[in-house]
Amino acid sequence: MRWVSLVLVCAAASLLGGGIARAANDGAFQISDWTGRAYFNHKEKTLDRCSAQLTNADKITIIYSLDRHYMWTFELSNPSWNFPKGSAFEVAFGSGNRGYFRQRVIE
């Protein structure tokens, strides 16, 4: 559950802020090659979600997010991808020796 650790570090680091390089005035911070960010609901004065993202050499951006209800999202993007709205396809996610699962993805 490496992604859980990463997102939790993202949330804690954003709240504590000690020893982490700030990426910009928007509350973003860097941990190694990852950019973390906490999103707040200013009206309710609560943490809405936190995310961590990384863009690799092929320009594929990976984003993990965890909201305050412990629901997570996983996003992949690339500027060269051009899927028509409503496109759907099957993908398989795997993690090491733990097997994989299939999920239907809709643009």
For each residue, the residues with C-beta under 8 A, 3 or more apart:
1: 4 5
2: 5 6
3: 6 7 64 72 74
4: 1 7 8 66 72
5: 1 2 8 9
6: 2 3 9 10 34 52 64
7: 3 4 10 11 50 51 52 64 65 66 72
8: 4 5 11 12 66
9: 5 6 12 13 31 36 52
10: 6 7 13 14 31 34 36 37 38 50 51 52 66
11: 7 8 14 15 38 47 50 66
12: 8 9 15 16
13: 9 10 16 17 20 29 31 36
14: 10 11 17 27 29 36 37 38 50
15: 11 12 38 47
16: 12 13
17: 13 14 20 29
18:
19:
20: 13 17 29 30 31
21: 29 30
22: 25 28 29 30
23: 26 28 29 30 35
24: 27 28
25: 22
26: 23 37
27: 14 24 37 38
28: 22 23 24 35 36 37
29: 13 14 17 20 21 22 23 35 36 37
30: 20 21 22 23 33 34 35 36
31: 9 10 13 20 34 36 52
32:
33: 30 54
34: 6 10 30 31 52 53 54
35: 23 28 29 30 52 53 54
36: 9 10 13 14 28 29 30 31 50 51 52
37: 10 14 26 27 28 29 50 51 52 53
38: 10 11 14 15 27 47 49 50
39: 47 48 49 50 51
40: 45 46 47 48
41: 44 45 46 47 48
42: 45
43:
44: 41
45: 40 41 42
46: 40 41 68
47: 11 15 38 39 40 41 50 68
48: 39 40 41 67 68
49: 38 39 65 66 67 68
50: 7 10 11 14 36 37 38 39 47 65 66
51: 7 10 36 37 39 63 64 65 66
52: 6 7 9 10 31 34 35 36 37 63 64 65
53: 34 35 37 61 62 63 64
54: 33 34 35 61 62
55: 59 60 61 62
56: 59 60 62
57:
58: 78
59: 55 56 78 79 80
60: 55 56 76 77 78
61: 53 54 55 75 76 77 78
62: 53 54 55 56 74 75 76
63: 51 52 53 73 74 75 76 77
64: 3 6 7 51 52 53 72 73 74
65: 7 49 50 51 52 72 73 75
66: 4 7 8 10 11 49 50 51 70 71 72
67: 48 49 70 71 72
68: 46 47 48 49
69:
70: 66 67
71: 66 67
72: 3 4 7 64 65 66 67
73: 63 64 65
74: 3 62 63 64 93
75: 61 62 63 65
76: 60 61 62 63
77: 60 61 63 81
78: 58 59 60 61 81
79: 59
80: 59
81: 77 78
82:
83: 87 107
84: 87 107
85: 107
86: 106 107
87: 83 84 106 107
88: 104 105 106 107
89: 104 105
90: 102 103 104 105
91: 102 103 104 105
92: 100 101 102 103
93: 74 100 101 102 103
94: 98 99 100
95: 98 99 100
96:
97:
98: 94 95
99: 94 95
100: 92 93 94 95
101: 92 93
102: 90 91 92 93
103: 90 91 92 93
104: 88 89 90 91
105: 88 89 90 91
106: 86 87 88
107: 83 84 85 86 87 88
